[in-house]
């Protein structure tokens, strides 16, 4: 209890200007006491107003009161000082270079607790008390301490900017409205703030959503790294076991395949990690932007908010979600090595060639937008030829194996396990990964423009393009128009009839699109497939079994 009494004395005998124990105390007519030098300095600053106020109750005095020493307070303060007591605040309460200082503290200034828009001043907690106790001051607008209070006042009229001119995109006072902004679209600054706050909240939500999306992408990439490592390790193990069975004949090939697998593994992991790092950098930048938006959102000063809001850079376009291609390279190597085990040395040479040719660039990447114009499509066009070993015996290949013509008679073809035996169709020699665009020009009753995996059956009904889950086929021509076939299910496709069909493939994105291409090279989308491709693809055509029907992989110009 004794300690509480001392604390009360300290507050009672402290100057509300310097917040220290009174020095040479004087009492002014309203009854409040101050250090003589403090109140004198305060009134000296008010001389131009020709009236003098109490810093606490704001009562005015005219003329300036004569200051008389309060001897009772002086004696009591002296006793307090001899007792070693002080009312000075802790050091951390004083304003530093980065803080907003109280405008009413003399000497070493305290940190401001609030700023008043009407008074154009900032107050520490002690000097702010009149704004809580005095009726006229209670109506003033208090905000968080601000060093930019002057920006809230019109430099021409020294009035508070309470209006926002949408026409000129600036805050103005009511006198500016009457003088220079008549007829303009104007609203209260609070209304404009509310409108801009809605926009900010939307952008803030987008940033947060994008952060979540990118974090999911990073996790997906991490799983891809694990899958690459796991699949690579299993493939290496399988290859070693297989090659060990053949010992001397395949020792050299085994070592070469192992090294190539490790190189591919290293390349893919490296590129995936590079992409992962880029996404993490983007997340860091988005989080920084998120913090900026959060800080701006909490700004109470409308004008300061609007000022900072206009300087916000536009949110950059987001990178689309990544897509992960299957680990097809390792699967192809596994299949090739298993086949090599049964075909001895001659087959090993061919197998090694196949492995080398199968290797492709790492295809883990951020997806690119689909082409919009034919010129955009042609950027991805590459020459495609037909594989003679897959052609049905009724098909004759010409034009450098780009053209197939149906002639209903047996033609001299070598026996080959890749040849189609029951349907008049052929596959391309080139495997398709990445992004490709090609066109098929045809004549005759009907043809099928197809895309298929290499392991499609070569005989039986299931070998026909579209009659299985390993091929996609667009049947063109005839009286029935277009039909799209997949896994033995058909859909009728509306669209303009044409003798030329374009096919766009984005293997990693799982996109395959078929277009009708007119004589004027106008492209009309017929059908679009969105799926996940698990192997390299091959272009194919099927011809209606009538003499002289032909289909050709066009040369792109």
C-alpha positions in Angstrom: 0.0 0.0 0.0 2.9 2.3 0.8 4.2 1.7 -2.7 0.9 2.6 -4.2 1.0 5.9 -2.4 4.4 6.8 -3.7 3.2 6.0 -7.2 0.3 8.4 -6.8 2.6 11.1 -5.6 4.8 10.7 -8.6 1.9 11.1 -11.0 0.4 14.0 -9.0 3.6 16.0 -9.0 4.7 15.4 -12.6 4.6 18.0 -15.3 2.2 16.9 -18.2 4.5 18.6 -20.7 7.9 17.1 -19.9 6.4 14.2 -17.9 9.2 14.6 -15.2 8.8 15.8 -11.6 7.9 19.4 -11.5 10.8 21.9 -11.6 10.1 25.4 -10.3 6.4 24.5 -10.3 3.7 27.2 -11.2 -0.1 26.9 -11.2 -2.1 28.6 -13.9 -5.6 30.0 -13.4 -7.4 26.8 -14.4 -5.7 24.9 -11.6 -3.2 22.8 -13.5 0.5 22.9 -12.6 3.6 22.8 -14.8 7.3 23.4 -14.7 7.8 27.2 -15.1 10.0 26.8 -18.2 7.7 24.2 -19.8 4.5 26.3 -19.7 6.5 29.4 -20.7 7.9 27.6 -23.7 4.4 26.4 -24.6 2.9 29.8 -24.4 5.8 31.4 -26.3 4.9 29.1 -29.2 1.3 30.5 -29.1 2.2 34.2 -29.1 1.0 34.7 -32.7 -2.5 33.6 -31.6 -2.7 36.4 -28.9 -4.4 33.9 -26.6 -2.9 31.2 -24.4 -4.3 27.8 -23.6 -3.8 25.1 -21.0 -2.2 22.0 -22.6 -4.5 19.7 -20.6 -7.9 21.3 -20.5 -7.5 23.6 -23.5 -9.0 26.6 -21.6 -7.9 29.9 -23.1 -6.5 32.9 -21.2 -6.4 36.5 -22.4 -4.2 38.2 -21.5 -1.3 35.9 -20.8 -1.3 34.9 -17.1 1.5 36.0 -14.8 3.4 32.9 -13.6 3.7 32.6 -9.8 5.7 29.8 -8.1 3.6 27.2 -6.2 5.7 27.0 -3.0 3.7 24.0 -1.6 4.3 21.9 -4.7 7.9 23.0 -4.8 8.5 21.7 -1.2 6.7 18.5 -1.9 8.6 17.9 -5.1 11.9 18.6 -3.4 11.1 15.9 -0.8 10.2 13.4 -3.5 13.5 14.1 -5.2 15.4 13.7 -2.0 13.7 10.3 -1.6 15.2 9.3 -5.0 11.9 9.0 -6.8 11.4 9.9 -10.5 8.4 9.9 -12.8 10.4 9.7 -15.9 9.4 6.9 -18.3 11.6 4.0 -19.3 14.1 4.6 -22.2 12.0 2.4 -24.6 9.2 4.9 -24.3 11.2 7.7 -25.9 10.9 8.3 -29.7 13.8 7.1 -31.8 14.7 8.2 -35.4 12.1 5.8 -36.9 9.3 6.6 -34.5 6.7 9.3 -34.5 7.4 11.7 -31.7 4.9 13.5 -29.5 4.5 17.1 -30.7 3.8 18.3 -27.1 6.8 16.8 -25.3 9.6 19.2 -24.5 13.2 18.1 -24.2 13.5 14.4 -25.0 10.2 13.4 -26.7 8.2 10.3 -26.1 6.7 8.0 -28.7 3.4 9.2 -30.1 0.4 7.0 -29.1 -2.0 8.5 -31.6 -2.2 11.2 -34.2 -5.1 13.6 -34.5 -6.3 14.5 -38.0 -8.0 17.7 -36.8 -5.2 18.9 -34.6 -2.5 18.0 -37.2 -0.5 16.7 -34.2 0.7 13.5 -32.6 0.4 12.8 -28.9 2.0 10.5 -26.4 -0.3 8.7 -24.1 -0.1 11.4 -21.4 -0.8 14.3 -23.7 -3.5 12.4 -25.5 -5.7 12.4 -22.3 -7.6 15.6 -23.1 -8.9 14.0 -26.3 -10.6 11.4 -24.1 -11.8 13.8 -21.4 -12.7 17.1 -23.1 -16.0 17.1 -25.0 -14.9 19.0 -28.1 -11.7 17.0 -28.5 -13.6 13.7 -28.2 -15.0 14.4 -31.7 -11.6 14.5 -33.2 -10.5 11.6 -35.5 -7.6 9.7 -33.9 -5.4 7.4 -36.0 -2.3 5.4 -35.5 0.8 7.6 -35.2 1.7 9.0 -38.6 4.6 11.1 -39.9 2.6 12.1 -42.9 -0.2 14.1 -41.3 0.4 17.1 -43.5 -0.6 15.0 -46.5 -4.1 14.9 -45.2 -4.4 18.7 -45.5 -4.9 20.7 -48.7 -1.7 22.7 -49.4 -3.8 25.5 -50.9 -6.6 25.9 -48.2 -5.1 24.0 -45.2 -8.3 22.1 -44.9 -8.7 18.3 -44.3 -9.0 16.4 -47.5 -12.3 14.6 -47.0 -13.3 14.2 -50.7 -11.8 12.1 -53.4 -12.1 13.2 -57.0 -12.3 10.1 -59.2 -12.0 12.2 -62.3 -8.6 13.5 -61.4 -7.7 10.6 -59.1 -6.7 12.7 -56.1 -7.9 13.7 -52.6 -9.2 17.2 -52.2 -10.8 19.5 -49.6 -14.3 20.9 -49.9 -12.9 24.3 -51.1 -11.1 22.6 -53.9 -14.4 20.9 -54.9 -16.0 24.3 -55.2 -13.2 26.0 -57.0 -11.6 23.4 -59.4 -13.6 20.2 -59.4 -17.2 21.2 -60.1 -18.9 18.7 -62.3 -16.3 16.0 -61.5 -17.1 12.6 -60.2 -16.4 13.0 -56.4 -17.1 10.8 -53.4 -16.1 10.9 -49.7 -12.6 9.6 -49.1 -14.1 6.9 -46.8 -16.3 5.7 -49.7 -13.4 5.6 -52.1 -11.4 3.7 -49.5 -14.2 1.2 -49.1 -14.3 0.6 -52.8 -10.5 0.3 -53.1 -10.5 -2.0 -50.1 -12.8 -4.4 -52.0 -10.2 -4.5 -54.8 -7.4 -5.0 -52.4 -9.2 -7.8 -50.6 -9.7 -9.5 -54.0 -6.0 -9.1 -54.9 -5.0 -10.3 -51.5 -7.2 -13.4 -51.8 -5.6 -14.1 -55.2 -2.1 -13.8 -53.8 -3.0 -16.1 -50.9 -4.6 -18.6 -53.3 -1.6 -18.4 -55.6 0.7 -19.1 -52.7 -1.3 -22.2 -51.9 -1.2 -23.3 -55.6 2.5 -22.9 -55.9 3.2 -24.7 -52.6 1.1 -27.6 -54.0 3.2 -27.5 -57.2 6.4 -27.6 -55.2 5.2 -30.7 -53.3 4.2 -32.2 -56.6 7.7 -31.6 -58.0 9.2 -33.1 -54.9 7.1 -36.2 -55.4 8.3 -36.2 -59.0 11.9 -36.2 -57.9 11.2 -39.1 -55.6 9.5 -40.9 -58.4 12.3 -40.3 -60.8 14.9 -41.6 -58.2 12.8 -44.6 -57.3 12.0 -45.6 -60.9 15.6 -45.0 -62.0 16.9 -47.2 -59.1 14.4 -49.9 -60.0 15.3 -49.7 -63.7 19.0 -49.9 -62.9 18.4 -52.9 -60.6 16.3 -54.7 -63.3 18.9 -54.0 -66.0 21.7 -55.3 -63.9 19.8 -58.5 -63.1 18.9 -59.1 -66.7 22.4 -58.4 -68.1 24.0 -60.6 -65.4 22.1 -63.6 -67.0 23.9 -63.1 -70.3 27.4 -62.4 -68.7 30.1 -62.0 -71.4 27.8 -61.2 -74.3 26.1 -58.2 -72.8 28.6 -57.0 -70.2 29.6 -53.9 -72.2 26.0 -53.1 -73.2 24.9 -53.4 -69.5 27.5 -50.9 -68.4 26.5 -48.4 -71.1 22.8 -48.7 -70.4 23.5 -48.2 -66.6 25.5 -45.1 -67.3 22.9 -43.7 -69.7 20.1 -44.3 -67.1 22.1 -42.5 -64.4 22.8 -39.6 -66.8 19.1 -39.3 -67.6 18.3 -39.6 -63.9 20.7 -36.8 -63.1 19.4 -34.6 -65.9 15.8 -35.0 -65.0 16.4 -34.5 -61.2 18.5 -31.5 -61.9 15.8 -29.8 -64.1 13.0 -30.7 -61.7 15.0 -29.2 -58.8 15.7 -26.1 -60.9 12.0 -25.6 -61.5 11.3 -26.3 -57.9 13.7 -23.6 -56.9 12.0 -21.1 -59.2 8.6 -21.9 -57.8 9.9 -21.5 -54.3 11.4 -18.1 -55.3 8.0 -17.1 -56.7 6.3 -18.2 -53.4 8.7 -16.1 -51.5 7.9 -13.1 -53.7 4.2 -13.7 -53.3 4.5 -13.9 -49.5 6.3 -10.6 -49.6 3.5 -9.2 -51.6 1.0 -10.7 -49.2 2.7 -9.0 -46.3 2.6 -5.6 -48.2 -1.1 -6.0 -48.9 -1.9 -7.0 -45.4 0.0 -3.9 -44.1 -1.8 -1.6 -46.5 -5.2 -3.2 -45.6 -4.6 -2.3 -42.0 -3.9 1.4 -42.7 -6.5 3.5 -41.0 -5.7 6.8 -42.7 -7.8 6.8 -45.8 -5.7 9.2 -47.7 -2.5 7.4 -46.9 -4.1 4.2 -48.0 -5.2 5.7 -51.3 -1.8 7.2 -51.8 0.0 3.9 -51.3 -2.7 1.9 -53.1 -2.1 3.8 -56.4 1.7 3.0 -56.2 1.0 -0.7 -55.9 2.3 -2.6 -58.9 -0.1 -4.7 -60.8 -0.1 -8.4 -59.8 1.9 -10.3 -62.4 0.2 -13.0 -64.3 0.4 -16.3 -62.6 2.2 -19.2 -64.0 -0.2 -22.0 -64.8 -0.2 -25.2 -62.8 2.6 -27.6 -63.8 2.0 -30.9 -65.4 4.2 -33.9 -64.9 4.9 -36.3 -67.8 5.2 -40.0 -67.1 8.5 -41.6 -66.6 8.4 -43.0 -70.0 12.2 -43.1 -70.7 12.9 -45.6 -67.8 9.9 -47.7 -68.8 11.2 -47.9 -72.4 14.6 -48.9 -71.2 13.2 -51.7 -69.0 11.2 -53.0 -72.0 14.2 -52.8 -74.3 16.5 -54.6 -71.9 14.0 -57.4 -71.3 13.7 -58.0 -75.0 17.5 -57.9 -75.4 17.8 -60.8 -72.9 16.0 -63.2 -75.4 17.7 -62.1 -78.6 21.4 -62.3 -77.9 24.2 -60.3 -79.4 22.6 -59.3 -82.8 19.5 -58.0 -81.0 21.6 -56.2 -78.4 23.1 -53.9 -81.1 19.6 -53.0 -82.2 18.4 -52.6 -78.7 21.2 -50.2 -77.8 20.3 -48.1 -80.8 16.7 -48.0 -79.7 17.6 -47.0 -76.2 19.8 -44.1 -77.5 17.0 -43.0 -79.9 14.4 -43.2 -77.1 16.2 -40.7 -74.9 14.4 -37.3 -75.0 14.7 -34.0 -73.3 13.3 -33.7 -69.8 9.7 -32.7 -70.2 8.8 -31.5 -66.7 7.9 -27.9 -67.2 5.4 -25.2 -66.8 2.8 -25.7 -69.5 2.7 -23.2 -72.4 -0.6 -21.8 -73.8 -2.0 -23.6 -76.8 -1.5 -22.0 -80.2 -4.2 -19.7 -81.4 -3.4 -19.1 -85.1 -2.2 -21.5 -87.9 1.1 -19.6 -87.8 1.4 -20.5 -84.1 0.7 -24.2 -84.9 3.2 -24.3 -87.7 6.0 -23.5 -85.1 5.6 -27.0 -83.9 5.4 -28.7 -87.2 8.0 -31.4 -88.1 8.1 -33.8 -90.9 6.4 -37.2 -90.2 7.0 -40.3 -92.3 5.3 -43.7 -92.3 7.0 -46.8 -91.0 6.9 -49.4 -93.8 7.2 -52.2 -91.2 3.8 -51.3 -89.8 1.9 -50.8 -93.1 -0.9 -53.3 -94.0 -0.1 -55.4 -97.1 -2.8 -53.5 -99.1 -1.1 -50.2 -98.6 1.5 -48.7 -100.9 3.8 -46.1 -99.5 5.2 -43.3 -101.7 6.4 -39.6 -101.6 9.3 -40.6 -99.3 7.0 -42.7 -97.1 4.7 -39.7 -96.4 1.8 -41.0 -98.5 -0.2 -44.3 -98.2 -2.5 -45.5 -101.0 -4.9 -48.4 -100.7 -4.8 -51.0 -103.5 -6.9 -54.2 -102.7 -4.3 -56.8 -103.5 -1.4 -58.3 -101.7 1.9 -56.4 -102.2 5.3 -57.7 -101.6 6.1 -56.8 -98.0 8.6 -58.5 -95.7 7.3 -60.3 -92.7 7.5 -58.2 -89.6 6.0 -58.3 -86.1 5.0 -54.6 -86.2 2.8 -55.0 -89.3 -1.0 -54.6 -89.1 -2.6 -57.7 -90.5 -6.4 -57.0 -90.3 -6.9 -53.3 -90.8 -5.6 -51.1 -93.6 -3.5 -48.8 -91.4 0.0 -47.6 -90.7 2.0 -45.8 -88.0 4.6 -43.1 -88.2 8.3 -43.9 -88.0 8.8 -41.0 -85.6 7.7 -41.2 -81.9 5.9 -38.1 -80.7 6.8 -36.4 -77.4 6.8 -32.8 -76.4 4.7 -30.6 -78.7 3.9 -31.5 -82.4 1.6 -30.3 -85.1 1.0 -32.2 -88.4 -1.6 -32.3 -91.1 -3.1 -35.2 -93.0 -4.5 -34.6 -96.5 -6.7 -37.4 -98.0 -8.9 -38.3 -100.9 -11.6 -41.0 -101.2 -14.6 -42.2 -99.3 -13.3 -42.2 -95.7 -10.0 -42.3 -93.7 -9.1 -42.2 -90.1 -6.6 -39.8 -88.7 -5.2 -41.4 -85.6 -2.7 -41.2 -82.7 -1.6 -44.4 -80.9 0.9 -46.0 -78.6 3.4 -48.3 -80.2 2.2 -51.3 -78.2 -1.2 -51.3 -79.9 -2.3 -54.8 -81.1 -1.4 -55.6 -84.7 -4.2 -58.1 -85.3 -7.9 -58.6 -84.5 -10.7 -56.1 -84.0 -8.8 -54.5 -81.1 -6.0 -53.5 -83.4 -8.2 -51.0 -85.3 -7.5 -47.3 -84.4 -10.1 -46.2 -81.8 -11.2 -49.8 -80.9 -9.0 -49.8 -77.8 -7.5 -47.7 -75.0 -4.2 -47.3 -76.8 -5.4 -45.1 -79.7 -7.5 -42.1 -80.6 -9.1 -41.8 -84.1 -11.0 -39.2 -86.0 -12.9 -40.8 -88.9 -13.3 -38.3 -91.7 -15.3 -38.2 -94.9 -18.3 -40.0 -96.2 -21.9 -39.0 -95.8 -21.8 -39.2 -92.0 -19.3 -36.5 -91.4 -16.8 -36.8 -88.5 -16.8 -39.4 -85.8 -14.3 -39.6 -82.9 -13.4 -43.1 -81.7 -11.7 -44.1 -78.4 -11.9 -47.5 -76.6 -14.6 -48.7 -79.0 -16.9 -45.8 -78.2 -17.9 -43.3 -80.9 -19.1 -39.7 -80.8 -20.4 -37.8 -83.8 -18.5 -34.5 -84.3 -20.0 -31.5 -86.0 -17.8 -29.4 -88.2 -17.0 -28.2 -91.7 -16.1 -30.9 -94.2 -12.5 -30.7 -95.5 -9.9 -32.9 -97.1 -7.3 -31.8 -94.7 -7.1 -32.4 -90.9 -4.6 -30.9 -88.5 -3.5 -32.5 -85.3 -1.9 -30.7 -82.4 -0.3 -32.7 -79.6 1.1 -31.5 -76.3 2.3 -34.7 -74.8 3.3 -33.4 -71.3 0.1 -31.5 -71.0 -2.0 -34.5 -72.1 -3.6 -32.4 -74.9 -4.6 -33.6 -78.3 -6.7 -31.5 -80.7 -8.1 -32.2 -84.1 -8.8 -29.4 -86.6 -10.6 -29.1 -89.9 -8.3 -27.1 -92.3 -10.0 -25.4 -95.2 -8.5 -24.5 -98.6 -7.8 -21.0 -97.3 -6.0 -22.6 -94.3 -8.8 -21.6 -91.9 -8.7 -23.9 -88.8 -11.8 -25.1 -87.0 -11.5 -27.1 -83.8 -13.3 -30.4 -84.2 -12.4 -32.3 -81.0 -10.1 -31.9 -78.1 -8.7 -34.7 -75.8 -7.5 -34.0 -72.3 -5.8 -37.0 -70.7 -2.5 -38.3 -69.4 -0.2 -40.0 -71.9 1.9 -42.7 -70.4 4.1 -43.6 -73.5 5.5 -41.9 -76.6 2.8 -41.6 -79.3 2.8 -42.3 -83.0 0.8 -40.7 -85.8 -1.3 -43.1 -87.9 -3.9 -43.3 -90.7 -6.5 -45.9 -91.6 -7.9 -46.1 -95.2 -11.3 -47.4 -96.2 -10.7 -50.6 -98.1 -11.4 -49.2 -101.6 -8.9 -48.9 -104.4 -7.1 -45.6 -104.8 -8.1 -44.1 -101.4 -5.0 -42.2 -100.2 -3.7 -40.2 -97.2 -0.6 -38.2 -96.9 1.3 -36.5 -94.1 1.5 -33.0 -95.6 4.7 -31.0 -95.9 4.2 -27.8 -93.9 4.9 -24.4 -95.5 
